[in-house]
Amino acid sequence: MRKTGLSAIVLLSIFPLRVLACDCGPAGPTCAYVGRATVAFVGTVTFTDHDPAMGLRQRTLVRFHIEEAFKGVSLDIRDVWIDPGSFTSCYAEYHVGERLLVFGYGGLAMPPDAAAMSVAPGKVKAKPLPEGFDAKIPTLVYLAPECSGTRQLEPRDRRNSLDLEYLRQFKAGTAGTSVRGRVTEDAQFGIFDVDPIPGLRGAKVVLAGNGATRSTTTDDDGFYAIQGVAPGSYEVQASLRHYSSQWGERDVMVPAMGCGAAEFDMIGSGSIEGTLVDSAQRPAVNVRVEILRLNRSGSPIYYAQKETSTDPAGNYRLEQLPSGDFQIGVNLFRPPDPKTPYVPTRWSSQGSSVVHLSPGEDRHLSALRLPSPSILREVEAQVLWPDGRPAEGVTVWGKVGDHAATSSDTDAGGIARLRVLEGVHYAIEAEVWIGRGAQREVARSGVSELTPGNAPLHLKLVLAKHTKEYR
């Protein structure tokens, strides 16, 4: 009888239940995963029964069609079932059509990069078995949650080509022992799901141990590899002028087959400072000033934001900055609020709002002048069901960009009152959960655009749309 990977999911309940936390370490090269993985392959998602309305307390099955296998999959198998971490805080969401490099694990296996993983308590939510999955015939199901090393294959990501090259050598038995990894430039300053993490060129990487010292420098994308390293324990460190390593010296074990992986993230020493004044040219005291990190195309990187507050003289200083392009201003990331009632305002010079920093550079900017404070207003929003009945207990959101700036719940008459600022553009929407279990969904009104002026503000919102996700 073949062993099923589903047993591993039940056994994971030995981990703490109090806090639902999944803490992944930085993803390393494939050589750090393939030795521990039961299966390794490139495949495309052809089926998933993930239900967004059911949260973590659901057993999910994902089917992959195999394009290229590197370990644990015989030539006659073209499809593999994966569990994305059902009932755990490291639950991963896979979508039909995605092409991924997958590392799947069997038995009681914590994902290699998981520093913390817990189990979602509560009653299991049943779902029908998918077509092609026969409960009477034990089917191998491998565990591939977050932190498992599984990753999307993006054509522009050079790491993917290096990973696939190594895995093909591993499969052929020609991959020698090595120490490899990457040196990145402040990978914590932003979420790099879309933009590639910037690598640092020319960083020196030194390996010492077993009576030997080896060194190399990183390539244009920050990658390095020290080949032909004898199995054993080593210390690895990285250095580069104007930067300091977040993680210091790394202890690395090189196995008899595979590699030791040592990734480094470097923090820059650059800074930007300046003065903020109000509309009357007086120092603007205790006002939040934000900096946005920009990508190569000049757009803000997702959640790449830092902030500080002005001192009694209206001065601000932002430190420990990497090289690259930035924007400085007020309410660029966070939405305007009654404490900081200004429309988004960027520093600019000669028509450009981009501030460029070289490695380790200290920049002093000319004064940034704030507009007059926006006047606080109130929006009365009436929320109705499609049949005209007032909808009580519905949340009405006012978003500025991607961020919720104001919200209020409706009363028995379906009325919600939102505090907004004149001249600031809001997207207003009402939504509420309805139904239970597998029938649970969200009733929503759709978005109404609003830029408050000095006229009375009244909106009518009808809960005529239904979705599975609360946004």
Summary of the structure (lengths in Angstrom):
residues: 471
radius of gyration: 26.5
end to end distance: 44.8
largest distance: 80.7
contacts: 1494
relative contact order: 0.10
helix: 7%
strand: 43%
